[in-house]
């Protein structure tokens, strides 16, 4: 049974508020344990909520002040789409790259397939080259 628009808005609100606090624990309430997350620029899909939390946790460590806002939301049956914006400052290591202290502002889009009220599969694209340029890494 498809989620209502208000239910979709709620799961995304919980996730974004958690990210904005630098906390990945809400992933357990938003994503299915066996979710698959495809992120442009990441060589292999992330399999399982643990892998997602590890990946996102690394990003939050590099950009502790990151703030996400949802600009648009669309729902069709068991699919949802979001257009988002993020701002932050590179204050922690990003892999082997030391902090630059520079700020960024990027946009991205998410397409979710929902099952049993949770994200079963996600496709996410965001402006990684634009972020790297703003951080002085390209």
C-alpha positions as a Markdown table, in Angstrom:
| # | Residue | x | y | z |
|---|---|---|---|---|
| 1 | Unk | 0.0 | 0.0 | 0.0 |
| 2 | Unk | 1.5 | 3.4 | -1.0 |
| 3 | Unk | 2.4 | 5.9 | 1.7 |
| 4 | Unk | 0.5 | 9.1 | 2.0 |
| 5 | Unk | 2.2 | 12.3 | 1.1 |
| 6 | Unk | 2.2 | 13.3 | 4.8 |
| 7 | Unk | 3.9 | 10.0 | 5.7 |
| 8 | Unk | 6.6 | 10.5 | 3.0 |
| 9 | Unk | 7.2 | 14.1 | 4.2 |
| 10 | Unk | 7.5 | 12.8 | 7.8 |
| 11 | Unk | 10.1 | 10.1 | 7.0 |
| 12 | Unk | 12.2 | 12.6 | 5.1 |
| 13 | Unk | 11.8 | 15.2 | 7.8 |
| 14 | Unk | 13.1 | 12.8 | 10.4 |
| 15 | Unk | 16.1 | 11.9 | 8.2 |
| 16 | Unk | 17.0 | 15.5 | 7.4 |
| 17 | Unk | 16.7 | 16.7 | 11.0 |
| 18 | Unk | 18.9 | 13.9 | 12.1 |
| 19 | Unk | 21.6 | 14.8 | 9.5 |
| 20 | Unk | 21.4 | 18.4 | 10.5 |
| 21 | Unk | 22.2 | 17.4 | 14.0 |
| 22 | Unk | 25.1 | 15.3 | 12.8 |
| 23 | Unk | 23.4 | 12.1 | 13.8 |
| 24 | Unk | 22.9 | 9.0 | 11.6 |
| 25 | Unk | 20.8 | 7.0 | 14.1 |
| 26 | Unk | 17.5 | 7.9 | 12.4 |
| 27 | Unk | 18.6 | 5.8 | 9.4 |
| 28 | Unk | 17.3 | 2.8 | 11.4 |
| 29 | Unk | 13.8 | 4.3 | 11.4 |
| 30 | Unk | 13.8 | 5.5 | 7.8 |
| 31 | Unk | 15.7 | 2.9 | 5.8 |
| 32 | Unk | 15.0 | -0.8 | 5.5 |
| 33 | Unk | 17.7 | -3.0 | 7.1 |
| 34 | Unk | 18.6 | -4.4 | 3.7 |
| 35 | Unk | 18.2 | -1.2 | 1.7 |
| 36 | Unk | 20.3 | -0.5 | -1.4 |
| 37 | Unk | 21.6 | 3.1 | -1.9 |
| 38 | Unk | 23.0 | 4.2 | -5.3 |
| 39 | Unk | 25.0 | 7.4 | -5.1 |
| 40 | Unk | 26.5 | 8.9 | -8.3 |
| 41 | Unk | 30.3 | 9.0 | -7.9 |
| 42 | Unk | 30.4 | 6.0 | -5.4 |
| 43 | Unk | 31.6 | 3.0 | -7.3 |
| 44 | Unk | 29.3 | 0.4 | -5.8 |
| 45 | Unk | 25.9 | 0.7 | -4.3 |
| 46 | Unk | 25.7 | 0.7 | -0.5 |
| 47 | Unk | 24.1 | -2.5 | 0.8 |
| 48 | Unk | 22.3 | -2.3 | 4.1 |
| 49 | Unk | 21.6 | 0.4 | 6.6 |
| 50 | Unk | 24.9 | -0.2 | 8.3 |
| 51 | Unk | 26.9 | 0.7 | 5.2 |
| 52 | Unk | 24.7 | 3.8 | 4.6 |
| 53 | Unk | 25.3 | 5.0 | 8.2 |
| 54 | Unk | 29.1 | 4.4 | 7.8 |
| 55 | Unk | 29.2 | 6.4 | 4.5 |
| 56 | Unk | 27.0 | 9.3 | 5.8 |
| 57 | Unk | 28.9 | 9.3 | 9.1 |
| 58 | Unk | 32.1 | 9.9 | 7.3 |
| 59 | Unk | 30.6 | 12.8 | 5.4 |
| 60 | Unk | 29.2 | 14.3 | 8.6 |
| 61 | Unk | 32.7 | 14.0 | 10.2 |
| 62 | Unk | 34.2 | 16.0 | 7.3 |
| 63 | Unk | 31.4 | 18.6 | 7.3 |
| 64 | Unk | 30.2 | 18.8 | 10.9 |
| 65 | Unk | 28.1 | 22.0 | 10.3 |
| 66 | Unk | 26.3 | 20.6 | 7.2 |
| 67 | Unk | 22.7 | 21.7 | 6.8 |
| 68 | Unk | 20.2 | 20.2 | 4.4 |
| 69 | Unk | 17.0 | 21.7 | 3.2 |
| 70 | Unk | 14.3 | 19.9 | 1.1 |
| 71 | Unk | 13.3 | 22.2 | -1.7 |
| 72 | Unk | 10.7 | 20.0 | -3.5 |
| 73 | Unk | 8.9 | 16.7 | -2.8 |
| 74 | Unk | 6.9 | 14.5 | -5.2 |
| 75 | Unk | 5.2 | 11.3 | -4.4 |
| 76 | Unk | 3.7 | 8.7 | -6.8 |
| 77 | Unk | 2.6 | 5.5 | -5.3 |
| 78 | Unk | 5.6 | 3.8 | -3.6 |
| 79 | Unk | 8.1 | 6.3 | -5.1 |
| 80 | Unk | 9.2 | 9.6 | -3.8 |
| 81 | Unk | 11.5 | 12.3 | -5.3 |
| 82 | Unk | 13.2 | 15.1 | -3.4 |
| 83 | Unk | 15.3 | 18.1 | -4.6 |
| 84 | Unk | 17.6 | 19.3 | -1.8 |
| 85 | Unk | 20.3 | 21.8 | -1.0 |
| 86 | Unk | 23.1 | 21.6 | 1.4 |
| 87 | Unk | 25.7 | 24.0 | 2.8 |
| 88 | Unk | 28.6 | 23.2 | 5.0 |
| 89 | Unk | 32.3 | 23.8 | 5.9 |
| 90 | Unk | 35.1 | 21.3 | 5.4 |
| 91 | Unk | 36.3 | 21.0 | 9.0 |
| 92 | Unk | 37.4 | 17.3 | 9.2 |
| 93 | Unk | 39.2 | 14.8 | 7.0 |
| 94 | Unk | 37.5 | 13.7 | 3.9 |
| 95 | Unk | 39.1 | 10.4 | 3.3 |
| 96 | Unk | 42.8 | 11.3 | 3.0 |
| 97 | Unk | 42.1 | 14.9 | 2.3 |
| 98 | Unk | 42.8 | 17.2 | 5.2 |
| 99 | Unk | 40.2 | 19.9 | 6.1 |
| 100 | Unk | 40.4 | 23.0 | 3.9 |
| 101 | Unk | 38.2 | 25.2 | 6.1 |
| 102 | Unk | 36.3 | 26.2 | 2.9 |
| 103 | Unk | 32.5 | 26.3 | 2.6 |
| 104 | Unk | 30.2 | 24.8 | -0.1 |
| 105 | Unk | 26.7 | 25.0 | -1.3 |
| 106 | Unk | 25.4 | 22.2 | -3.5 |
| 107 | Unk | 22.1 | 20.8 | -4.9 |
| 108 | Unk | 21.0 | 17.2 | -5.3 |
| 109 | Unk | 18.1 | 15.0 | -6.1 |
| 110 | Unk | 16.9 | 11.8 | -4.5 |
| 111 | Unk | 14.5 | 9.1 | -5.8 |
| 112 | Unk | 13.3 | 6.6 | -3.3 |
| 113 | Unk | 11.4 | 3.3 | -3.7 |
| 114 | Unk | 9.5 | 2.6 | -0.5 |
| 115 | Unk | 8.3 | -0.7 | 1.0 |
| 116 | Unk | 6.6 | -1.2 | 4.3 |
| 117 | Unk | 6.9 | 2.5 | 5.2 |
| 118 | Unk | 10.7 | 2.6 | 4.8 |
| 119 | Unk | 13.2 | 3.4 | 2.0 |
| 120 | Unk | 14.0 | 0.1 | 0.3 |
| 121 | Unk | 16.1 | 1.6 | -2.5 |
| 122 | Unk | 17.5 | 5.1 | -3.1 |
| 123 | Unk | 19.1 | 6.8 | -6.0 |
| 124 | Unk | 20.9 | 10.0 | -5.2 |
| 125 | Unk | 22.8 | 12.5 | -7.3 |
| 126 | Unk | 24.5 | 15.6 | -6.1 |
| 127 | Unk | 27.0 | 18.1 | -7.5 |
| 128 | Unk | 30.2 | 16.5 | -6.3 |
| 129 | Unk | 32.4 | 18.4 | -8.9 |
| 130 | Unk | 30.9 | 21.7 | -7.8 |
| 131 | Unk | 31.6 | 20.9 | -4.1 |
| 132 | Unk | 35.2 | 19.9 | -4.8 |
| 133 | Unk | 35.7 | 23.1 | -6.8 |
| 134 | Unk | 34.3 | 25.2 | -3.9 |
| 135 | Unk | 36.6 | 23.4 | -1.5 |
| 136 | Unk | 39.6 | 24.1 | -3.8 |
| 137 | Unk | 40.2 | 20.4 | -4.5 |
| 138 | Unk | 39.6 | 20.7 | -8.3 |
